[in-house]
Amino acid sequence: MSQTNTLLDEVLQWSQETCRQELKSVLPKLTSLHQKSENWDDHMRVLKVITDMFLPHIDLSELEDECFSKILPKVVTMFESMMKEILDQVGGLSSQNTELCTLLRNILQAMMQIVDALSTCVRHVGSFSEAPDLDAIRSLPTCILKVLRETFQHCKESEVVYCGRLSLVADLLQGLFKEAYSLQKGLLELLDRVSFDSSASEEDISDIVSVIHSLLDICSIISNLDIALHANTWKFLIKQSLKYQSLVEEHLHHGDICTSLCENLLASFQNGVELAEQIQIAGLQEATQNPEYKLFLKTAKMCRFFANTLVHYIKEFKFFLTKYCSCFHQLYLRVISKFPPSLCAPTLTRALCEELNAAALVPMDALLLQLLPLRAFAEVALQQDLRLSPEHELPQCLLLLSTLSQLSTQPEEVQQLWYTGSQFSEETPRLPLYNALFTGFRRCYRERKVPVLLPGVMMKGQAQANVSLHHHLCVQLSASVAALSPVYFPVLERCLVDAVLQADTQTALLATDVWCFTARYGSAELCLHHVLIIAQLVKSCTNECYKLFHMGLLLKRMVFLMTPNHQMELVDHYPPSDVENLPIWHHILLRALSQDARHRVETDIIGITQKTLNEWQNGGYKLGQVEKVNAVLLSLLVVVKGKSSPEEQCVLSAMKIVTQLWLRMSSDQVQTHPVLQCTLQLLLSLSALLVKNMEPQAISQALLCVEALVSQKCADQVLLAALEFLASLGKIFLPPDSQGQILPRLSSLFGATLADTSWVLHQHALEAFSHFAEVTNHEEVISQSLCIEETKNKVVNYLSKTVNPQEATETRLQRLKVETPEIEQHNMKLENVEENVCNKQAAEAVSDSEPSPKRARQESSAEKEYSCYVQTAERALKALQALTEGGAGTKAPQPQWLQSRLQELQSLITNICTTRNTT
């Protein structure tokens, strides 16, 4: 100790010139004393003498070997021991414990002196005109970065470390931070001057990589301490990574760098959103000089900096980042979810939105552009079973849509990566882009129901309007089809088929829209080709299901796009005169056809309908033939819908067929046999169109059948057809002799349907009753239908267009959130059932291809047929008896022909009995 003091006391008396002359002899002694010093005071005295008096005289080439390598490791050790002492002693700190307070303040002052000494070293190295080699100062960056890390970490944790007693040392901590800030700035400026080329040694490369990683570590500490320091450290880190890219790219911790960039971007973005919401709530957006608004601008600037930095880093090192594509994908979704039209986006003013857009939304497009060539990113974005939180479903859909819009400018291999999906079993499974888009749209159930609005296409001479998600996707998909290379059309067609054949109807409608554009944009031959395929698919659907409905809707629209010659070709290919082809024509609007094609279809359908009914009649009206009758009636309905004049020949023919069938219908049989309920449904729909040509007797029979079904639970579609028929009766005036039979039943049926508890049927009943009431001349039906006060009030509210209380936005969103998994589960159940049916049909097809035992005919037994007809006759006779006795509520006299007809029936019964006994 005395030797140290003696030497130091002597040296302190020297001039700068003496120090320069004695450098070679004294410096080794001083460095040795520094290494051996055991207390902080000796350490600080020796360090100060070396840095202040001898360092200025050491040449750049000798700095590392003669000075830095000998003193700096000890500096780090002493600094860390000081930090440890603070942490050990700080628990007893208080304003009363002046001795401990003095001790801690002295330690902090000593730490500031160390930082100042290191700054002196940096300034000395920087004073040389030539740029230093890294090996000439190798120990300096390592030492400084360790000291900086400890300093910034201590400042960051100061509130926790000093636990309410921070004010006792706050001034020194602030000074320590400023000194460290200045030291880092000087170090970064010095390192920026360092340069080496491709011939750099492994040690040099290792050192610069170590510097980059140390700065990354510091960045994670200072992120919440100082915005400028944080940004400048990141700038230098990225600059050095790019400056020595070819040398360090295989050694950098790319995952840590990108993850940190993403975290900083999200943190600054989230802070910006929260600040914007606070400004919005407080109404401070107009006060641009407000501190909160200034902080918001700084935060937005940092967000933009991190976003642009990330994009630049990915651009330069993209092929080292394939493992982190999932992170980039999540980043994109989380940012986009905070912007309209996302349901969780905050409502902000235009100025605040524009700042956030520039800070985060615009860079996301650039980010996506850099990620498109990466197979790993495509595999993440196009996962078949991608699991996302509800708020990320729309951002995922928008990501895929943005990808679609950028693909046209990408190289062929990038387009193939996204358009085609995975091709081989050894590849990671990925969907074709169009398939993924339709799947994404299907998952946006809440956004479709709200609905969210997106910017529409700017039209010449018109202001840009907001449109639904369906509209937006339809336009973008159609635009991509127009620019699509022909090589990808087979993939597009498969995706369209898959989308039309899945269970979600609105997704199928979107696919139908795009398919129609594709057909219209392409050649007439392409349209014909598609229609023939769709028609075959419709024909092959052997049971009523969602697939048939979706394909039928597509077929209906596609026929409008065909040329007249191709329409005739369709008629020739699937002639309506063949019963097997009728399912195709059930879905085609005849007004879509040319005059020649339409006339051919109408003639064929009327002919096959009449032929089928004649065969049914000649066969004894067997129940086993009713399904065939229903098939032709459905086709007849298509014909009738296409006719406007009741005098046209095909309408008269249809009316004759309908009347013939009504006279065969029995309310008792309709209740018993479901197949006849389908017949009733078709007859009601036909009758609603032909009501002006109907005889009162047929109307009465129709009401009798409907009355029988309303009293029991039947299919909703039958009741909907019945309501359509009831509404149409307002168009006609019934002759007086028929009113007593028809009007009471009509009132009763309206009353029953208006009181239905099913909201769907109730709404249709209100519409039907409203249409009837608007045009009918039989006003007594209106009052008689509204005998119940509750029903009357509902009808009055409907007619006066009374709006029910609107559901609160939050309540509605919560309800939709609950509905979404239920709807998806229902759709998946439908698809599973359909898949099982297809599997069963395939198994049967395989089985039928092999010899099998003869099967028994699936017909009703003779006994069952006898029983059915006897029951029908019995019920009809009882109904006739009630009518003659006045039980039906009518006082009309019996017709004169009744007695003679009853005698004929009695003779017929006698003959049947005689024949039976003879047999």
Summary of the structure (lengths in Angstrom):
residues: 919
radius of gyration: 43.8
end to end distance: 141.5
largest distance: 152.3
contacts: 2797
relative contact order: 0.03
helix: 76%
strand: 1%
